[in-house]
Amino acid sequence: MMNEENRPLVRRKDHHKKTKQRKAFNKAIIISILTVVACVVGVGSYFTYTAYHQKKVKVAFFDKSEQSLLKKIQEQQAQEGPESKETTAKYGKLETMLFVPLDKALPEPTSETQTHLQTLIQQEKEKHKANIPTKLVARVKKIIMTKSVEKFQPIVDAYTWDDQKQQWLQQTVNGKHSLLVNKNSQQLLSLKDLFKEQANFLAVQQVVRQKLLDTHPNDSSAIDKVLAMPNLELDKTNFTYDPEKITISLPNNQLNQKEITIDFKDIAGYLNPDYVDPEIIKNALPAPLGPNKKYISLTFDDGPNPKTTPKLLDILKEKNVKATFFMLGQNVESNTELVKRVKTEGHEVSSHSYSHPQLTTCSPETVREEVQKTDKAIYKATGALPLDFRPPYGSVNLPVAEIIKKPIIQWSVDSEDWKSKNTGAIIQRVTSTAYNDSIVLMHDIHPETVAAVPKVIDRLRADGYEIVPLQQLLGKRAKPLHMYYGSNDERPVS
């Protein structure tokens, strides 16, 4: 047993031991805390440093990207735009760059172009926030349309910095005030450049009127409204040019249509080919007539006649010949089904006036009525306006031709069937006077003529002629205010 004297000594030893253990424990805790603090501070410092470094790298990358973008903008402007003066402005992180063409760079004063660019850039400013890096570049871009046409297009390129993708995102907005320039003259492109003369533009007007009718098939009064439309004028008509088509502003009209778009391939015969991409109008016109072949067209006036015209159509079908019929409007109205047959079987239906007067002795109002009533009758029968016109007796002058507004088709071989009314004489007359590139005049209202046609066709073919309809003979190039006796015999109406 431990005596009473040894107990205080044991207690002191235990106390000392516990004190030592407590100090060691406290020291361990302190070291752990210090270690954790050190780790936290270290990690915090690491992330702080890393974030700082990344931010520094991102800023450096942004600055480098911005410099590359500015260089790209400058190079693009030098390559694509006319010579310009640059002005810049900043609104927070949004910067505008305006390239205004110098006066000598465009064929018209640049004040209007400058105003348009400023309007465009103001509209784009309202779409972007000032605290996001953005470059708005307003400039004029030169676009090569064809070898002879340039387009100067006002645009705004909007470059916005995407922080996640670390790149500039681009959007381009086109303005409406573009300029079309004739590269040959360095002047604004005009309709005269495209069509040369009013006669060609009147031919385009025929295409326009047909398209208007095709656009309003359910309007029974559309034909009257179209025929009442004022003429298109070469020097007073606004237009928009595209590589494949042209949009023409229309004069005030009862259809209330402001403009119409026509494909160049539909008016290829009336265009100046220097101002159109040849690939666009390729194959739009009939193949050129062979230089080593002979061609002739058969035309028939004064019908349709319900007794003789069907027999003629049967013959033409059997012989595989396409002809051109110059019809009287009054006969069209009373024989609409027959007119439809002529059209359906691939023949051309054209106008010979309404009642066969000598137009040069008529008042302008009467001439207009004779033309328009026939146009209306043929349209109602076939769905198409007649393209060509043969004046009764071949009698025409410039005032009459200006009212007709169609190519005037005369003839170069007269069968004189109206005079002889003899089948043999008709055959002899046509075959003995025929020559290459000629237009034969006959009348499908005479039985003797119809009886003569098979022999006429056989003998012409035996003589080496290819019989073609007028549109093919004339190459779809015949124009108003001009008379045609063949593809190589074109005369202005005087």
Number of C-alpha atoms within 10 A of each C-alpha: 3 7 6 8 8 9 11 10 11 12 11 11 12 12 12 12 12 12 12 12 12 12 12 12 12 12 12 12 12 12 12 12 12 12 12 12 12 12 12 12 12 12 12 12 12 12 13 12 12 12 12 12 12 13 12 12 12 14 12 12 14 18 12 12 16 17 12 12 15 13 12 12 15 13 12 12 19 13 12 15 21 20 18 18 10 13 10 11 11 12 12 12 12 19 17 20 19 21 21 25 21 15 13 12 15 18 16 13 13 16 13 11 22 20 12 19 24 17 14 22 23 14 12 18 19 9 8 16 14 15 10 14 19 25 25 26 24 30 29 29 21 19 14 15 18 17 13 19 22 19 22 21 20 24 22 27 19 21 20 19 18 13 12 6 8 12 15 19 12 13 11 13 14 15 16 11 14 18 21 23 21 20 17 11 11 15 14 17 22 18 21 15 17 20 22 15 16 18 23 23 24 24 23 22 18 19 16 22 19 18 15 18 21 13 11 13 12 9 11 11 13 18 22 15 17 17 16 12 15 11 13 18 17 19 11 10 13 15 16 13 19 15 15 15 17 15 15 19 17 20 18 12 14 13 15 10 12 11 14 15 15 16 15 20 19 15 24 21 22 22 23 15 15 14 19 23 17 13 10 15 19 10 11 15 17 14 10 10 15 8 7 6 11 18 26 23 27 23 22 22 20 25 24 28 20 15 12 19 23 17 16 21 21 11 17 18 13 10 13 10 18 21 21 22 29 26 29 27 28 19 19 26 19 14 16 17 14 19 26 17 15 22 18 11 12 14 19 20 24 26 30 29 29 24 17 16 17 15 22 18 12 13 11 15 9 13 22 17 16 24 24 23 20 26 25 20 26 25 17 17 19 18 16 20 24 23 23 24 24 25 24 21 12 16 14 20 14 14 14 22 24 16 17 24 22 26 23 27 26 21 19 18 22 16 23 17 23 15 9 13 15 17 19 15 17 26 22 15 17 24 19 12 13 20 18 16 23 23 27 23 19 25 24 27 20 20 18 21 28 20 19 20 22 16 16 20 22 13 17 20 15 10 13 12 20 17 21 18 21 25 19 18 24 22 15 18 19 26 26 27 26 19 25 23 19 22 21 12 12 17 12 15 18 12
